[in-house]
Amino acid sequence: MPAVTAAAPPGDLRAAAGVSFNAEADALGGKTGSQKILNRLVTWRSHAPNALPQHGGAEPLHSVHRVTDCVVAIAVRYSAPVLVGLGHPRCGTAFTAELLKHHGLDVPHERVGADGIVSWMQVAKRSAVPWGETLTEYPTGSKVFVIARSPVAALNSVAIENQQIRSIGFRSQVIWDRRRIDLFCCQSQTGFYDFFGWAAISLAYWYDFCLEDSSGIVFRVDRPEDDAVLSEFVGRPISRIGKDIWQNPGKDRWIKQLDAKIDEMGGVATVPKVHLAKLVDVTRRLGYPEDAEFFSRYL
């Protein structure tokens, strides 16, 4: 991955990060790739017009929203209340979807099922997302909850995730649109990509969005006692005990592992104080006071 020096304007970084949400379209032939994917989608719909599932007594509306720059957008809308799990990449959304599946709830990871959806992208409520699909709005009466993991423990994993241009590009655009915050405002002392700094800012503002939309509970995946909280929220017993729950392995084979410890990387010292203060606040609201204290050291 080429280095971006300190001389590069933040806007250029944002633009560079948002250019390739759909690698499949590129592989299918550059500018014609998006049209091939659209043709495939239209063919699927024509051969299986009744293949769309029924959800809570209401039929969902799947429609092609737009195809631009190799981004295929599918708008998904439901009228019946559903469960909606929000979170951040590498912070337990896949685990939570599997946990709910083990207890008879069709709340898939990064797509909409009969009982709802669990996806870190859902909080954007956009029809165009890097992977899967999301609801463009929450049906009236839906139960929205936040899925969290210790931000300190997650920082390294999120730094790795930030090497996925489709992931960080999507988050940077949403954060810019909603807060006018430039995710790429900090760089490492060497002038290269500051994956840790970007991770801290992303965690701060993405979880801020999630907490705004939440119906009131935070499910901490690294706290088994929170299974009881989730049980009460969904209205049925939920327990990870004795279950073989699939978990994201934490890195993809083509992504370089960042194995340096947080303190050895200078912590989050490169993050502007205003954004670090937001991370401290959000971390406390998620229920991790010890992590908030750790980040406070750099204020």
Stockholm file with secondary structure:
# STOCKHOLM 1.0

chainA/1-299         MPAVTAAAPPGDLRAAAGVSFNAEADALGGKTGSQKILNRLVTWRSHAPNALPQHGGAEPLHSVHRVTDCVVAIAVRYSAPVLVGLGHPRCGTAFTAELLKHHGLDVPHERVGADGIVSWMQVAKRSAVPWGETLTEYPTGSKVFVIARSPVAALNSVAIENQQIRSIGFRSQVIWDRRRIDLFCCQSQTGFYDFFGWAAISLAYWYDFCLEDSSGIVFRVDRPEDDAVLSEFVGRPISRIGKDIWQNPGKDRWIKQLDAKIDEMGGVATVPKVHLAKLVDVTRRLGYPEDAEFFSRYL
#=GR chainA/1-299 SS CCCCCTTSCHHHHHHHHTSCSCHHHHHTTGGGHHHHHHHHHHHHHHHCTTCSCCBTTBCCEEEEEEEETTEEEEEEECSSCCEEEECCTTSSHHHHHHHHHTTTCCCCBSSCCSSEEECTTGGGCCSCCSSSCCBSSCCTTCEEEEEECCHHHHHHHHHHHTTCHHHHHHHHHHHHHHHCCCTTCCCCTTSSCCHHHHHHHHHHHHHHHHHHHCSSCEEETTCTTHHHHHHHHHTSCCCCTTCCCCCCCSSCTTSCCCCSCTGGGTTTTTSCHHHHHHHHHHHHHHTCHHHHHHHHTTC
#=GC SS_cons         CCCCCTTSCHHHHHHHHTSCSCHHHHHTTGGGHHHHHHHHHHHHHHHCTTCSCCBTTBCCEEEEEEEETTEEEEEEECSSCCEEEECCTTSSHHHHHHHHHTTTCCCCBSSCCSSEEECTTGGGCCSCCSSSCCBSSCCTTCEEEEEECCHHHHHHHHHHHTTCHHHHHHHHHHHHHHHCCCTTCCCCTTSSCCHHHHHHHHHHHHHHHHHHHCSSCEEETTCTTHHHHHHHHHTSCCCCTTCCCCCCCSSCTTSCCCCSCTGGGTTTTTSCHHHHHHHHHHHHHHTCHHHHHHHHTTC
//
